Amino acid sequence: MSRARPPPLVTGISPKEGPAWTKVTIRGENLGTGPADLIGLSICGHNCMLTAEWMSASKIVCRVGPAKDEKGEIIVTTKSGGLGTSTVSFKLFRPERIGILEQSAVWVDEVNYDMRTNRNKGISPFSLRPSNPLGIEMDKGKVPQKDLEQIFPGMSGDFTSENFSASWYLIENHAGSSFEQLKVAANNLKKQASKKNEGSLAYVKGGLNTFFEAQDALAAIHQRLESDGTEKVEGSMTQRLENILNRASDTADTLFQEVLGRKDKADSTRNALNVLQRFKFLFNLPLNIERNIQKGDYDVVINDYEKAKSLFGNTEVAVFKKVYAEVEMRIKALGNLLLEKLLQTPSTLHDQKRYIRYLSDLHAPGDPAWQCIYAQHKWILQLMQNCRDEFISGKRVGVGALELEGDARPAALGRLGHSASLKRGGSLRSARPSTWPFETPQQVQFVEKLSDVVIGQLPNFWKLWISYVNGSLFSETGEKSGQVEKSKKNARQRQNDFKKMIEEVTNRLVKLIRGALLSTTLPQGELSVYGGWEDKMELTGAWFTQIIHTVRGCHEALSTLEIPNDLLQVIQDLLLELRVHCLMVTLLHTSQDVKRLAEKEDWVVDNEGITSLPSKFEQCMVQMLQSLKEPLEIKPGEINVLQLDQVQDQAAELSVSIMKVFINCLEQLSTKADEDFDVSRNISVDLSSPDRFSRIQEGFIPTSEQRLLIILSNCQYLERRTFLNLADHLEKHGLTGTEKINRVSMDAVRELDGKLFEAYIERRADPIAGSLEPGMYAGYFDWRDCQIPTGVRNYLKEALVNIIAVHAEVFTVSKDLVPRVLSRIVESVADEMCRLMQCVSSFSKNGALQARLELCALRDAVTAYLNPDSNTSFRQALDSLPQLNSGADKKLLEELLNMFKSSMQLQLTCFQPSNVQPVKR
């Protein structure tokens, strides 16, 4: 029993405020005994377990996620202490309060891309030059650039260059052209030159009348000026009167200049103040726009602009025009700022709708809503590719014990959970058993991260499109009908383009997962983009089950958005291949696990005469079937994997292979050499012990004959119980071909049973049968010259003792094997006795009596294990002996038999019929 620890207490956090994803250090007391003890961490109500890094019992480092609450407590939860408390709080800044200059690297890349695109769309001087001036088919030569530079030093093959070399150009672009083609090219050049000259001459001819009229007008003006100057040298009367009046005016101005100047200045000042007071709204508007932009009050700016536009949009007053022009400049800058914020990623759906409405009210050029959709699409694709690149480059670290202890729901899933239209229970990441490896494989982490990215971004992307289609981006209450209709019209025109965007996202998702898990299904050209996982660890069936769970969750999440099924079909196809691959991988890995079962054999025999190996094999198969329960489960829209003919055949073949692998393990164990075992741990066998299993304990190393018996007993158990149970399990889980699997397995185990049985009989029966002849003729015994029998000779007693030893050895392992083994041993001994008796040329009277006594003693001792073959051998042996005619000989034979049975009563007890069962084979 472990003593409960106090609950966690957070006493400090640094820094105490900041925007989302700020790295903070949490300090306190009882913050956990280790990474595995930390099971929960939330700041301002947001789960931060994904980024949490446990440092010590008083320190944790993490990053703050985008929580809903601006200010909240820091709550730590541990296994040992439970839910904790906090004496401090953290203040979260909203993204709009951080500043308008913050931009993500992804957005900067997109802006650079747009700038490059716009620059490429501009008209360049080089775009005016013809791509093929000769007008014939171009045939690029294979002469290296360096060689051309050496052949034509200081020259160039660009026909717009001052150092243009025609030879260089022909070698580079028309090396394979024939002479006739070059002649055609020369004619083309001549035609182009003649057309250019003819065009200039035609332009001059068409304007000759205009040139002549202009010349006549200029000549007439020149003539009038010359005639006026020559006739009146001193000027006209009007000119002289004008000069007098100008001088009088100058004199008057000189007298009253100062007084009139002060009056004019006062009037100007008074008028200016009146104008400023009357039109202060317009004159203060530029400054107010700047201030409201800094505060983020874009609604106020737009309303003021609409008012100024209605009052001064068509003014003819110069000062008003000047101020209004400045207002327009500020509004244009605001439009650029709003567009920049709109295209900035990441951003919420609410902010995107707000910026689109602002831009629509400002009558921004283009279609801001579609620009936002396009930018979001590119950003989602970039996020998915970056996710793959992070794992490939090794920048991602293992999840470790932190993530294995609980469900660290990512920020994307957290955002998804707040969506009203997407209601899913639980996370995509299912709980993992504590027996799994410590670190999650990179491919599994990648699929989970990639799914989080897709279901975290695609819902808002889809909702943005729906709002664009129904016009709610511009009006949710019905006003602004003109903008709504325009939006609907644009959406109808771009419906196919958006469908291609969704297809591109789903195809990218599928290809990235294929590259990580099913790289052989990708074209060779796409492996460099989506592959690169060759050096990662090979996944087991359990990990593929986890991946299937994740992909299914992703598909279900996207289905709830009412995305058309044809756009999600590629994910269904991927799921089908993953389920098939999981089935095959699980069967292959199970085959390897079964092969390693031989190493776990402990040779401990239970009361049924079997070891733990058959039950371990059955348990391994059952666990395999249970692990396949989720992959083989048929979700809505999925097909039954086991109904595919190719999958049925492969699964049946692999299942049969697993059965054969286990049978081969048994055969290898039976043929394993004695030196491969640690004989120092062997113990003696106490046959007199009442507990016949007292010797079968931990550390026991059996002999080769004992191993044969143990494996024979296991084979009988496999045939009688295990294979039948497995057939029921296979059929219960929907695997087809169970009859074939069961039939092949039964044939294989019966074949092994027969082979092992014959090997054991050969090892035990041959020595017993071989010892009969030397023992029978020991001491130069002769059937033709022997004394009156006094009892059964020792060689036969030794043979019986050896049979008893075999009986004890077999009975110690499995009493069910005793009749089968003893019958064959007795059959071999009876056959040998029959051969020996038939080989004797003649018997004396005493010899015949001695032979009959030994045959009858042997037959009566093993009566319970006689079979038709051994009965026939005993009968033929007795028939080869002379018959007993006298009653004295028969009486002596009976007395000697009774004496033999009485003297060996204890030894022959094991052969009593009450202790055996009928022979099964």
Backbone hydrogen bonds, N-H to C=O, Kabsch-Sander energy under -0.5 kcal/mol:
donor,donor_aa,acceptor,acceptor_aa,energy
5,R,80,S,-1.2
9,L,29,E,-2.5
10,V,85,T,-2.2
11,T,9,L,-0.6
11,T,27,R,-1.9
12,G,27,R,-1.8
14,S,25,T,-1.9
18,G,91,K,-1.9
21,W,64,V,-4.7
22,T,19,P,-1.1
24,V,22,T,-0.5
24,V,62,C,-2.7
25,T,14,S,-2.5
26,I,24,V,-0.5
26,I,60,I,-3.6
27,R,12,G,-2.6
28,G,58,S,-1.3
29,E,9,L,-2.8
31,L,57,A,-3.0
37,D,34,G,-0.9
38,L,34,G,-1.0
38,L,35,P,-0.5
39,I,37,D,-0.7
39,I,77,T,-2.0
40,G,77,T,-1.7
42,S,75,I,-2.3
43,I,46,H,-2.0
44,C,73,E,-1.7
46,H,43,I,-1.8
48,C,41,L,-3.3
48,C,46,H,-0.5
51,T,48,C,-0.8
52,A,48,C,-0.6
53,E,61,V,-2.7
55,M,59,K,-1.9
56,S,59,K,-2.1
59,K,56,S,-1.1
60,I,26,I,-2.4
61,V,53,E,-2.4
62,C,24,V,-1.9
64,V,22,T,-2.3
67,A,65,G,-1.7
69,D,44,C,-0.8
72,G,90,F,-1.8
74,I,88,V,-0.7
75,I,42,S,-2.4
75,I,73,E,-0.6
76,V,74,I,-0.5
77,T,40,G,-2.9
78,T,82,G,-2.0
79,K,37,D,-2.4
82,G,78,T,-1.8
84,G,76,V,-1.8
85,T,8,P,-2.1
87,T,10,V,-2.7
90,F,72,G,-2.6
91,K,16,K,-2.4
92,L,70,E,-4.7
92,L,90,F,-0.6
93,F,18,G,-2.2
93,F,91,K,-0.5
97,R,94,R,-1.3
98,I,94,R,-0.6
98,I,95,P,-1.0
99,G,95,P,-0.7
102,E,99,G,-0.8
108,V,104,S,-2.1
109,D,105,A,-2.0
110,E,106,V,-1.9
111,V,107,W,-2.8
112,N,108,V,-2.7
113,Y,109,D,-2.3
114,D,110,E,-2.8
115,M,111,V,-2.9
116,R,112,N,-2.5
117,T,113,Y,-2.6
118,N,114,D,-3.0
119,R,115,M,-2.6
120,N,116,R,-2.4
121,K,117,T,-1.5
122,G,118,N,-1.0
122,G,119,R,-0.6
124,S,122,G,-0.7
127,S,124,S,-1.2
128,L,124,S,-0.5
128,L,125,P,-1.1
129,R,126,F,-0.7
135,G,132,N,-0.8
139,D,173,N,-2.7
141,G,172,E,-1.6
148,L,144,P,-1.6
149,E,145,Q,-2.1
150,Q,146,K,-1.8
151,I,147,D,-2.2
152,F,148,L,-2.5
155,M,152,F,-1.6
156,S,163,N,-2.1
159,F,157,G,-0.6
161,S,158,D,-2.0
164,F,161,S,-1.0
165,S,156,S,-2.7
166,A,164,F,-0.5
169,Y,165,S,-2.1
170,L,166,A,-2.5
171,I,167,S,-2.5
172,E,168,W,-2.4
173,N,169,Y,-2.5
174,H,170,L,-2.2
175,A,139,D,-1.4
176,G,139,D,-0.6
177,S,174,H,-0.9
182,L,178,S,-1.9
183,K,179,F,-2.0
184,V,180,E,-2.0
185,A,181,Q,-2.2
186,A,182,L,-2.2
187,N,183,K,-2.0
188,N,184,V,-2.0
189,L,185,A,-2.1
190,K,186,A,-2.1
191,K,187,N,-2.3
192,Q,188,N,-2.3
193,A,189,L,-2.2
194,S,190,K,-2.5
195,K,191,K,-2.3
196,K,192,Q,-1.5
197,N,193,A,-1.9
198,E,194,S,-2.4
199,G,195,K,-1.9
200,S,196,K,-1.6
201,L,197,N,-2.0
202,A,198,E,-2.1
203,Y,199,G,-1.6
204,V,200,S,-1.7
205,K,201,L,-2.2
206,G,202,A,-2.0
207,G,203,Y,-0.8
207,G,204,V,-0.8
208,L,205,K,-1.2
211,F,207,G,-1.9
212,F,208,L,-2.1
213,E,209,N,-2.2
214,A,210,T,-2.4
215,Q,211,F,-1.8
216,D,212,F,-2.1
217,A,213,E,-2.2
218,L,214,A,-2.1
219,A,215,Q,-1.7
220,A,216,D,-2.1
221,I,217,A,-2.1
222,H,218,L,-2.0
223,Q,219,A,-1.9
224,R,220,A,-2.1
225,L,221,I,-1.9
226,E,222,H,-1.6
227,S,223,Q,-2.1
228,D,224,R,-2.1
229,G,225,L,-1.6
230,T,226,E,-1.5
231,E,227,S,-1.5
232,K,228,D,-1.4
233,V,231,E,-0.6
240,R,236,S,-1.5
241,L,237,M,-2.4
242,E,238,T,-2.0
243,N,239,Q,-1.5
244,I,240,R,-1.6
245,L,241,L,-2.2
246,N,242,E,-1.9
247,R,243,N,-1.7
248,A,244,I,-2.0
249,S,245,L,-2.4
250,D,246,N,-2.0
251,T,247,R,-1.8
252,A,248,A,-2.2
253,D,249,S,-2.4
254,T,250,D,-1.6
255,L,251,T,-1.4
256,F,252,A,-1.9
257,Q,253,D,-0.8
260,L,256,F,-2.3
261,G,257,Q,-1.9
262,R,258,E,-2.1
263,K,259,V,-2.2
264,D,260,L,-2.7
265,K,261,G,-2.3
266,A,262,R,-2.3
267,D,263,K,-2.7
268,S,264,D,-2.5
269,T,265,K,-2.4
270,R,266,A,-2.8
271,N,267,D,-2.8
272,A,268,S,-2.6
273,L,269,T,-2.4
274,N,270,R,-2.3
275,V,271,N,-2.7
276,L,272,A,-2.7
277,Q,273,L,-2.7
278,R,274,N,-2.7
279,F,275,V,-2.8
280,K,277,Q,-0.7
283,F,279,F,-1.9
284,N,280,K,-2.6
285,L,281,F,-0.7
288,N,284,N,-2.5
289,I,285,L,-2.9
290,E,286,P,-2.0
291,R,287,L,-2.2
292,N,288,N,-2.8
293,I,289,I,-2.2
294,Q,290,E,-1.9
295,K,291,R,-1.8
296,G,292,N,-1.0
296,G,293,I,-0.6
297,D,292,N,-2.2
298,Y,296,G,-1.8
301,V,297,D,-1.5
302,I,298,Y,-2.4
303,N,299,D,-2.5
304,D,300,V,-2.6
305,Y,301,V,-2.3
306,E,302,I,-2.5
307,K,303,N,-2.1
308,A,304,D,-2.6
309,K,305,Y,-2.6
310,S,306,E,-1.9
311,L,307,K,-1.5
312,F,308,A,-3.1
313,G,309,K,-1.4
315,T,312,F,-1.0
321,K,317,V,-2.6
322,K,318,A,-2.3
323,V,319,V,-2.5
324,Y,320,F,-3.1
325,A,321,K,-2.4
326,E,322,K,-1.6
327,V,323,V,-2.2
328,E,324,Y,-2.8
329,M,325,A,-2.0
330,R,326,E,-2.3
331,I,327,V,-2.7
332,K,328,E,-2.4
333,A,329,M,-2.2
334,L,330,R,-2.4
335,G,331,I,-2.6
336,N,332,K,-2.2
337,L,333,A,-2.3
338,L,334,L,-3.1
339,L,335,G,-2.5
340,E,336,N,-2.3
341,K,337,L,-2.5
342,L,338,L,-2.6
343,L,339,L,-2.2
344,Q,340,E,-0.6
352,Q,348,T,-2.1
353,K,349,L,-2.4
354,R,350,H,-2.2
355,Y,351,D,-2.7
356,I,352,Q,-2.2
357,R,353,K,-2.1
358,Y,354,R,-2.2
359,L,355,Y,-2.6
360,S,356,I,-2.2
361,D,357,R,-2.5
362,L,358,Y,-1.8
363,H,360,S,-1.2
364,A,359,L,-2.5
371,Q,367,D,-2.2
372,C,368,P,-2.4
373,I,369,A,-2.3
374,Y,370,W,-2.8
375,A,371,Q,-2.4
376,Q,372,C,-2.8
377,H,373,I,-2.3
378,K,374,Y,-2.2
379,W,375,A,-2.3
380,I,376,Q,-2.5
381,L,377,H,-2.1
382,Q,378,K,-2.3
383,L,379,W,-2.6
384,M,380,I,-2.2
385,Q,381,L,-2.3
386,N,382,Q,-2.9
387,C,383,L,-2.1
388,R,384,M,-1.6
389,D,385,Q,-2.5
390,E,386,N,-2.5
391,F,387,C,-1.5
392,I,388,R,-2.4
393,S,389,D,-2.5
394,G,390,E,-0.6
394,G,391,F,-0.5
395,K,390,E,-1.6
396,R,390,E,-1.0
403,E,399,V,-0.6
404,L,400,G,-1.2
405,E,401,A,-1.6
406,G,402,L,-0.7
408,A,406,G,-1.0
409,R,407,D,-1.6
414,G,410,P,-2.1
415,R,411,A,-2.5
416,L,412,A,-2.0
417,G,413,L,-2.0
418,H,414,G,-0.8
418,H,415,R,-0.8
419,S,416,L,-1.4
422,L,419,S,-0.6
423,K,421,S,-0.6
424,R,422,L,-0.7
426,G,424,R,-0.5
430,S,428,L,-0.8
436,W,433,P,-1.5
445,Q,441,P,-2.3
446,F,442,Q,-2.6
447,V,443,Q,-2.4
448,E,444,V,-2.3
449,K,445,Q,-2.8
450,L,446,F,-3.1
451,S,447,V,-2.5
452,D,448,E,-2.3
453,V,449,K,-2.1
454,V,450,L,-2.2
455,I,451,S,-2.8
456,G,452,D,-1.3
457,Q,453,V,-1.4
458,L,454,V,-3.0
461,F,457,Q,-1.9
462,W,458,L,-2.9
463,K,459,P,-2.8
464,L,460,N,-2.3
465,W,461,F,-1.6
466,I,462,W,-2.3
467,S,463,K,-2.5
468,Y,464,L,-1.8
469,V,465,W,-2.3
470,N,466,I,-2.6
471,G,467,S,-0.8
472,S,467,S,-0.7
473,L,467,S,-1.3
474,F,471,G,-1.4
475,S,471,G,-1.3
484,V,480,K,-2.0
485,E,481,S,-2.6
486,K,482,G,-2.0
487,S,483,Q,-2.5
488,K,484,V,-2.5
489,K,485,E,-2.2
490,N,486,K,-2.4
491,A,487,S,-2.5
492,R,488,K,-2.2
493,Q,489,K,-1.7
494,R,490,N,-1.5
495,Q,492,R,-0.8
498,F,494,R,-2.2
499,K,495,Q,-2.1
500,K,496,N,-2.1
501,M,497,D,-1.6
502,I,498,F,-2.4
503,E,499,K,-2.4
504,E,500,K,-2.4
505,V,501,M,-2.2
506,T,502,I,-2.7
507,N,503,E,-2.8
508,R,504,E,-2.3
509,L,505,V,-2.5
510,V,506,T,-2.5
511,K,507,N,-2.8
512,L,508,R,-2.4
513,I,509,L,-2.0
514,R,510,V,-2.7
515,G,511,K,-2.7
516,A,512,L,-1.3
517,L,513,I,-2.2
518,L,513,I,-0.5
518,L,514,R,-1.8
521,T,518,L,-2.0
522,L,519,S,-1.4
526,E,523,P,-1.2
527,L,523,P,-0.6
527,L,524,Q,-0.9
529,V,526,E,-0.5
530,Y,526,E,-2.6
531,G,527,L,-2.3
536,K,533,W,-1.6
544,F,540,T,-1.9
545,T,541,G,-2.1
546,Q,542,A,-1.8
547,I,543,W,-2.2
548,I,544,F,-2.7
549,H,545,T,-2.3
550,T,546,Q,-2.0
551,V,547,I,-2.9
552,R,548,I,-2.7
553,G,549,H,-2.2
554,C,550,T,-2.1
555,H,551,V,-2.6
556,E,552,R,-2.9
557,A,553,G,-2.3
558,L,554,C,-2.0
559,S,555,H,-2.1
560,T,556,E,-1.7
561,L,558,L,-0.9
562,E,559,S,-1.9
563,I,558,L,-1.0
567,L,564,P,-1.1
568,L,564,P,-0.7
568,L,565,N,-0.7
569,Q,565,N,-0.5
571,I,568,L,-0.7
572,Q,568,L,-1.5
573,D,569,Q,-2.6
574,L,570,V,-2.0
575,L,571,I,-2.4
576,L,572,Q,-2.1
577,E,573,D,-2.0
578,L,574,L,-2.6
579,R,575,L,-2.5
580,V,576,L,-2.2
581,H,577,E,-2.8
582,C,578,L,-2.6
583,L,579,R,-2.1
584,M,580,V,-2.3
585,V,581,H,-2.9
586,T,582,C,-2.5
587,L,583,L,-2.1
588,L,584,M,-2.5
589,H,585,V,-2.9
590,T,586,T,-2.3
591,S,587,L,-2.0
592,Q,588,L,-1.8
593,D,589,H,-2.5
594,V,590,T,-2.9
595,K,591,S,-1.9
596,R,592,Q,-1.4
597,L,594,V,-1.3
598,A,595,K,-0.7
599,E,596,R,-1.0
600,K,597,L,-1.6
601,E,598,A,-1.0
605,V,603,W,-0.7
606,D,610,I,-2.6
609,G,606,D,-1.8
616,K,612,S,-2.4
617,F,613,L,-2.5
618,E,614,P,-2.7
619,Q,615,S,-2.7
620,C,616,K,-2.5
621,M,617,F,-2.2
622,V,618,E,-2.6
623,Q,619,Q,-2.7
624,M,620,C,-1.8
625,L,621,M,-2.3
626,Q,622,V,-2.6
627,S,623,Q,-2.4
628,L,624,M,-1.3
629,K,626,Q,-1.2
632,L,628,L,-2.2
633,E,629,K,-0.7
633,E,630,E,-0.7
635,K,633,E,-0.8
638,E,635,K,-2.4
641,V,639,I,-0.7
643,Q,640,N,-1.5
644,L,641,V,-1.5
648,Q,644,L,-2.7
649,D,645,D,-2.4
650,Q,646,Q,-2.3
651,A,647,V,-2.8
652,A,648,Q,-2.5
653,E,649,D,-2.5
654,L,650,Q,-2.6
655,S,651,A,-2.3
656,V,652,A,-2.5
657,S,653,E,-2.4
658,I,654,L,-2.1
659,M,655,S,-2.0
660,K,656,V,-2.5
661,V,657,S,-2.5
662,F,658,I,-2.0
663,I,659,M,-2.1
664,N,660,K,-2.6
665,C,661,V,-1.9
666,L,662,F,-2.1
667,E,663,I,-2.2
668,Q,664,N,-2.7
669,L,665,C,-2.3
670,S,666,L,-1.8
671,T,667,E,-1.5
672,K,669,L,-0.7
676,D,673,A,-1.3
677,F,674,D,-1.7
679,V,677,F,-1.2
681,R,678,D,-1.5
682,N,679,V,-1.6
686,D,684,S,-0.5
687,L,685,V,-0.9
689,S,686,D,-1.1
692,R,690,P,-0.9
694,S,691,D,-1.7
696,I,693,F,-0.8
697,Q,695,R,-1.4
700,F,697,Q,-1.8
707,R,703,T,-2.4
708,L,704,S,-1.8
709,L,705,E,-2.0
710,I,706,Q,-2.7
711,I,707,R,-2.6
712,L,708,L,-2.2
713,S,709,L,-2.5
714,N,710,I,-2.2
715,C,711,I,-2.5
716,Q,712,L,-2.2
717,Y,713,S,-2.0
718,L,714,N,-2.5
719,E,715,C,-2.4
720,R,716,Q,-2.3
721,R,717,Y,-2.9
722,T,717,Y,-1.6
723,F,718,L,-2.6
725,N,721,R,-2.5
726,L,722,T,-2.7
727,A,723,F,-2.0
728,D,724,L,-1.8
729,H,725,N,-2.3
730,L,726,L,-3.0
731,E,727,A,-2.3
732,K,728,D,-2.4
733,H,729,H,-1.9
734,G,731,E,-1.1
735,L,730,L,-2.2
741,I,737,G,-2.3
742,N,738,T,-2.9
743,R,739,E,-2.6
744,V,740,K,-2.8
745,S,741,I,-2.2
746,M,742,N,-2.6
747,D,743,R,-2.4
748,A,744,V,-2.3
749,V,745,S,-2.6
750,R,746,M,-2.4
751,E,747,D,-2.2
752,L,748,A,-2.3
753,D,749,V,-2.5
754,G,750,R,-2.6
755,K,751,E,-2.2
756,L,752,L,-2.8
757,F,753,D,-2.5
758,E,754,G,-2.3
759,A,755,K,-1.9
760,Y,756,L,-2.4
761,I,757,F,-2.7
762,E,758,E,-2.3
763,R,759,A,-1.8
764,R,760,Y,-2.2
765,A,761,I,-3.3
766,D,761,I,-0.7
766,D,762,E,-0.9
768,I,764,R,-1.0
769,A,765,A,-2.9
770,G,766,D,-2.8
771,S,767,P,-1.2
772,L,769,A,-0.9
773,E,769,A,-0.6
775,G,771,S,-1.6
776,M,772,L,-2.6
777,Y,773,E,-1.8
778,A,775,G,-0.9
780,Y,777,Y,-0.9
785,D,782,D,-0.9
796,L,793,R,-0.6
797,K,793,R,-1.2
798,E,794,N,-2.9
799,A,795,Y,-1.9
800,L,796,L,-2.2
801,V,797,K,-2.5
802,N,798,E,-2.4
803,I,799,A,-2.1
804,I,800,L,-2.7
805,A,801,V,-2.4
806,V,802,N,-2.1
807,H,803,I,-2.7
808,A,804,I,-2.8
809,E,805,A,-2.4
810,V,806,V,-2.8
811,F,807,H,-3.1
812,T,808,A,-2.0
813,V,809,E,-0.9
813,V,810,V,-0.7
814,S,810,V,-3.0
817,L,814,S,-1.1
818,V,815,K,-0.8
821,V,817,L,-2.6
822,L,818,V,-2.9
823,S,819,P,-2.0
824,R,820,R,-1.2
825,I,821,V,-2.3
826,V,822,L,-3.0
827,E,823,S,-2.3
828,S,824,R,-2.2
829,V,825,I,-2.4
830,A,826,V,-3.2
831,D,827,E,-2.2
832,E,828,S,-2.0
833,M,829,V,-2.5
834,C,830,A,-2.5
835,R,831,D,-2.1
836,L,832,E,-2.5
837,M,833,M,-2.5
838,Q,834,C,-2.2
839,C,835,R,-1.3
840,V,836,L,-0.5
840,V,837,M,-1.0
844,S,783,W,-2.2
848,A,844,S,-2.7
849,L,845,K,-1.9
850,Q,846,N,-2.7
851,A,847,G,-2.6
852,R,848,A,-2.5
853,L,849,L,-2.3
854,E,850,Q,-2.1
855,L,851,A,-2.5
856,C,852,R,-2.7
857,A,853,L,-2.3
858,L,854,E,-2.3
859,R,855,L,-2.7
860,D,856,C,-2.8
861,A,857,A,-1.8
862,V,858,L,-1.6
863,T,860,D,-0.8
865,Y,862,V,-1.7
866,L,863,T,-1.6
871,N,867,N,-2.7
872,T,868,P,-2.1
873,S,869,D,-2.0
874,F,870,S,-2.4
875,R,871,N,-2.4
876,Q,872,T,-2.6
877,A,873,S,-2.3
878,L,874,F,-2.5
879,D,875,R,-2.2
880,S,876,Q,-1.3
881,L,878,L,-1.3
885,N,883,Q,-0.7
890,K,886,S,-1.4
891,K,887,G,-2.4
892,L,888,A,-2.6
893,L,889,D,-2.4
894,E,890,K,-2.2
895,E,891,K,-2.5
896,L,892,L,-2.5
897,L,893,L,-2.1
898,N,894,E,-2.3
899,M,895,E,-2.4
900,F,896,L,-2.2
901,K,897,L,-2.5
902,S,898,N,-2.3
903,S,899,M,-2.3
904,M,900,F,-1.8
905,Q,902,S,-1.0
908,L,904,M,-2.3
909,T,906,L,-1.0
910,C,907,Q,-0.6
911,F,908,L,-1.3
912,Q,909,T,-2.0
915,N,912,Q,-1.6
916,V,913,P,-1.3
